[in-house]
């Protein structure tokens, strides 16, 4: 059995680490480069870096910040936000990232997934999915709709259908973020995670809602996720990476005790 991964998420706005609730009310809380180095020393398995306003502001990602983070850590590092072309991907990977996460641009141009996979391999392409629970309908039979532009634009696309399509186009991993659970600390959206994880064969990273160690255990078991993305519970010092991994290990979850 593969080890389950614990992945801190660094949401960055204007060069500062930031955190909000349900994609709103973001507050700046620190330096992403220093926080990345701290999490690396703490035993994080990977890191995710999102330039959260790059897509909505229609600008390039802050590549210099990516480069500075990559210089400080020696674990896999995924970068998303404002990546619209294969050349954008190339620049991010050359700056030191191992993976690129594409979200809004992939929905507007699904072929971007295939072109990226062909150029760099599926293992380098993460399909970022920001999902909102909505009433079931003919166009949204799962009851989960894709939302882009940092939670601003509903696109009438069923999340399950998009996950399957993304996999078929060459995505090597899915980072599944529940907008409803984001920043609430009330637990991951287990139904959503289980729905996607049981219908694709690529790894699924659960994102949104972690408030205590038990929530990670739930999403890695009941939610069938391959990895858990975390932010608030470690950004604010409620837990350390080591505490979370020790808890999961004691509960029988295989994790890397890499410190």
ROGUDO-887623 format. One record per atom (N, C-alpha, C): x, y, z. Coordinates in steps of 0.1 Angstrom, whole numbers, plus 5000, padded with zeros to 4 digits. Each point is the difference from the previous one (the first is absolute). Example, Ala and Ser with C-alpha at 12.3 -4.5 7.8 and 13.67 -1.06 7.14 Angstrom:
// ROGUDO-887623
513249435078/499150125000/500950125000/499650114993/500950115000/499250115008/
// end
This chain:
// ROGUDO-887623
500849885000/499250125000/500950135000/499650094992/500850134999/499750085013/501050075004/499850095012/499050114996/499250045010/499250124998/500850125002/499750114992/500850125001/499350115007/500850085007/499550125007/500750124993/499150094995/500550104991/499650145004/500850085006/499650145003/499850084987/499050095001/499650084989/500450145003/500750074991/500450145002/499250084990/499050065004/499250104992/500750135000/500450054989/500850134999/499250114993/500050125006/499450114993/500950125002/500450064989/500950115000/501349975007/500549884999/501249965006/500049965014/498850005006/499849975014/499249875002/500349925010/499249895004/498750055005/498949944995/498650055004/499149885003/498950035007/499049895003/498750075001/499049934994/498650055001/499149885004/498750035000/499049905002/499050004989/499849884994/499249994988/500350094989/501350024998/500650094990/499850155002/499650045012/499750145003/500750045013/500150145001/500650055012/501449975003/500849994990/501449965002/500850105008/500849955009/500950085009/501449954998/500950104998/501449964998/500649965013/500849895000/500549945013/501549975000/500750044989/501449975001/500750004987/501349955000/500949994989/499949854994/499649984988/499949874995/501349924999/501150084997/501349934999/500449955013/499950085011/500449955013/499149895005/498750014997/499149895004/500349874993/500350014987/500349884992/501349935006/501050085004/501249945006/499649945013/499250065008/499549945013/499349874998/499149994991/499349884997/500949894995/501050034992/500949904995/500849945012/500450095009/500849955012/499149925009/498750035000/499049935009/499649864995/500349974987/499849874995/498849994991/499650114994/499050004989/500449914989/499149924994/500349924989/500150074987/499250104998/500050094988/499550145005/500150094990/499450145003/499250034987/499050085002/499250064990/500050155001/500350074989/500150145000/498950054990/499150095005/499050054991/500150165000/500250054989/499950154998/498550024997/499250035011/498649995000/499350114991/500650114997/499350104992/500650014986/501049924996/500650014987/499049984989/499149905002/499049974989/499050114999/499450045011/498950105000/500650144995/501350025003/500650134996/500749994986/499949884994/500549974987/501450044998/500949965010/501450034999/500849875002/501350014998/500949895002/500249975015/500449885003/500349965013/501350075005/500150025013/501250075005/501249905000/500750004989/501049894998/501250015009/500350135004/501150025009/499849945014/498750005004/499749945013/500149854999/499549954989/500249854997/501449965001/500950084994/501449975000/500650005014/499650105008/500550015013/499649885009/498749964998/499649895008/500749874996/500249984987/500749884995/501449995005/500650125003/501450005004/500149955015/498950005007/500049985015/499549865003/499449934991/499449875003/500549894991/499949875005/500549894992/498949895000/498850044998/498949904999/499150054988/499249914995/499250044988/499250135003/499850084990/499550135001/499150034988/498750025003/499050034989/499650145000/499950064989/499750144998/498850034991/499150085005/498850034992/499650155001/499250044990/499650145000/500550084987/499150034991/500450084989/500849924989/500049875001/500749924990/499049974988/500350054988/499149994989/500549944988/501449984999/500649944988/501149905004/500449924991/501149915002/501350085004/500250114994/501150095003/500050045015/498850045005/499850035014/500549885009/499549884996/500449885007/501649995000/500550024988/501549984999/500750105010/499650125000/500650105009/499949965014/498949955005/499849965014/500949885003/500049914991/500949885002/501550035000/500450094991/501350055000/500450085013/499050065006/500250085012/500249905012/499849874998/500249915011/498949915005/498850034994/498849915004/500149874993/499449905007/499949864994/498749984992/499050085004/498749984994/499350144998/499150014990/499250124998/498549965003/499350095006/498649985002/499250094991/499149954992/499250084991/498649985003/499250115000/498750005005/499150074990/499950135002/499150084991/500449994985/501350014997/500449994986/499749874994/500049895008/499749874995/498549994996/499250065007/498549994997/499850084987/500750124999/499850084988/500649944988/501149925002/500749934989/500549865005/499149904999/500349875005/501349944993/500250044988/501249954993/501350045007/500050095009/501250045008/500549895008/499049925005/500549885008/500849904992/499549974988/500749914991/501350054995/500050134997/501350064995/501050005011/499650035012/500950005011/500549865003/499149905000/500449865002/501049954990/499850044987/500849964989/501450065002/500150135005/501250075001/500849965012/499449975011/500749985013/499749875007/499049934995/499649875006/498850035009/499149905001/498850015008/500350035015/501249945005/500350025014/500250155004/500250084990/500350145002/498750094999/498949944997/498750074997/499049975011/499750105008/499049985011/498750084995/498949935000/498750074997/499450065013/500150135001/499450065012/498550024997/499249965010/498550014999/499450075012/499450114998/499350085010/498549974998/499449945010/498749944999/499050055010/498850034995/498950055009/498849905000/499449975011/498849915001/498850094995/499349944990/498850074995/498949904999/498750044997/499049914998/500249914987/499749875001/500249924989/499150044988/500549994988/499350044988/500449924988/499450024989/500449924988/501450034997/500550125001/501450044996/500949975012/499649995012/500849985012/499549885007/500049884994/499449885007/500649965013/501350035002/500649965013/499650095011/499550124997/499850105010/501250085004/501149994992/501250085003/500450074987/500150135001/500350084988/501450065001/500750004988/501350074999/499850155000/501050065008/500050155001/501450044997/500250114992/501350044996/500350155005/501150054996/500450145003/500050025015/500649915008/500150025014/498650005007/499149924995/498749995006/499050104995/500350074989/499250114996/499049964989/500349904992/499349974987/499549865000/498749985000/499449874999/499949974985/500349874996/500249974986/499049894995/499149965009/499049904995/500649874996/501149965007/500749884996/500049915013/499549874998/500049915011/501449955004/500250015013/501449975005/500449854997/499149915001/500449864998/500349984985/499250064991/500349994986/501350064997/500350115006/501350074997/501249925005/499849945012/501149925005/500449894991/499049934995/500249894990/500650054987/499550114995/500650064988/501450045002/500350065012/501450055002/500949885001/499649895006/500849885000/500349954986/498949994992/500149954986/501050094991/500050135004/500950094992/501449995004/500349945011/501449985004/500450065014/499150055007/500450055014/500549885008/501050025008/500649905008/499549995014/499350115004/499550015014/498950115000/499149995010/499050105002/500150065014/500050135001/499950075013/498650055001/499249945009/498650025001/499650095012/499650124996/499850105011/498550035001/499449975012/498650045003/500050145004/499350094992/499850145004/499250015012/499049915002/499150005012/500849985013/501049914999/500849965012/501250095002/500450074990/501350075000/500150105012/501149985008/500250095011/499149995012/499049915000/499049995010/500549935013/501049914998/500649915010/498949915006/499049974992/498949915004/500149864994/501049984992/500249864994/499950014985/500749904994/499949994985/498649964995/499850034988/498749964994/500249854995/499649915009/500349864998/499349944989/498750044998/499249954989/500650034986/500450134999/500750044988/501249934997/500949995010/501349934998/499849854997/499049945006/499849854997/499449994986/499250094996/499450004986/501150004990/500950095001/501050024990/501149895001/500449975012/501049895002/499649874995/498749965001/499649874996/499750004985/500150114993/499650004986/501250044990/501250025006/501250024992/501149915006/501049984992/501149915004/501250075003/500050134999/501250095004/499850045014/501150045007/500050045014/499150135001/499350015012/499150115003/500650065013/500350135000/500450085011/498750075006/499649975012/498950075006/500450135005/499150104998/500450145004/498750075005/500250075011/498950095005/499449945013/500250065011/499249975012/500749945012/501349974999/500749935011/500150105012/499549955011/500050075013/500649935011/500149874999/500649915010/500549884994/500949935007/500649884995/499049894995/498949995007/499049904997/499550024986/499950134996/499550034986/500949944989/501350005003/500949944990/499849855000/499949935011/499749865001/498749974992/499050085002/498749974993/500150014985/500750104995/500050024986/501049904993/501049955007/500949904995/499449865001/499049985008/499349875001/498650014993/499150065007/498650014994/500050084987/500850104999/500050084987/500949944990/500749905003/500949924991/501050094992/500450115006/501050094994/501449935001/500850044991/501449955000/500950105008/499650125002/500750105007/499150115006/500450065010/499250115006/500850135000/499350104994/500650145000/499650075012/500950075006/499750075013/500550144999/499450095008/500450145000/499850065014/498850035003/499750085013/500549925012/499949875001/500349935012/501550005003/500850024990/501550015002/500550154999/499350084991/500450144999/499950075014/499049975007/499750075013/500649925012/500749904998/500749935010/499149905009/498849974995/499149915007/500749865001/500649964989/500749874999/501350034993/501049915002/501249994991/499849884991/500850004989/500049894991/500349875008/500950005009/500449885007/498949955009/499350095006/498849965008/499049934992/499750064988/499049944991/500449864995/501249994996/500549874995/500149905012/500450045011/500049905012/498649955003/499050094999/498749965003/499549904990/500250034987/499649914989/500749875001/501350005003/500849885002/499449915011/499750065011/499449935012/498649954996/499350064991/498749954995/500149894989/501249964997/500249904990/500150054985/500250134998/500250054987/501450004997/500449954988/501450004996/500450144995/500950065007/500550134997/501650005001/500650094993/501550015001/500450085012/500749945009/500550075012/501350064996/500050104992/501350044993/500650125008/500549975012/500750105007/501049935010/
// end
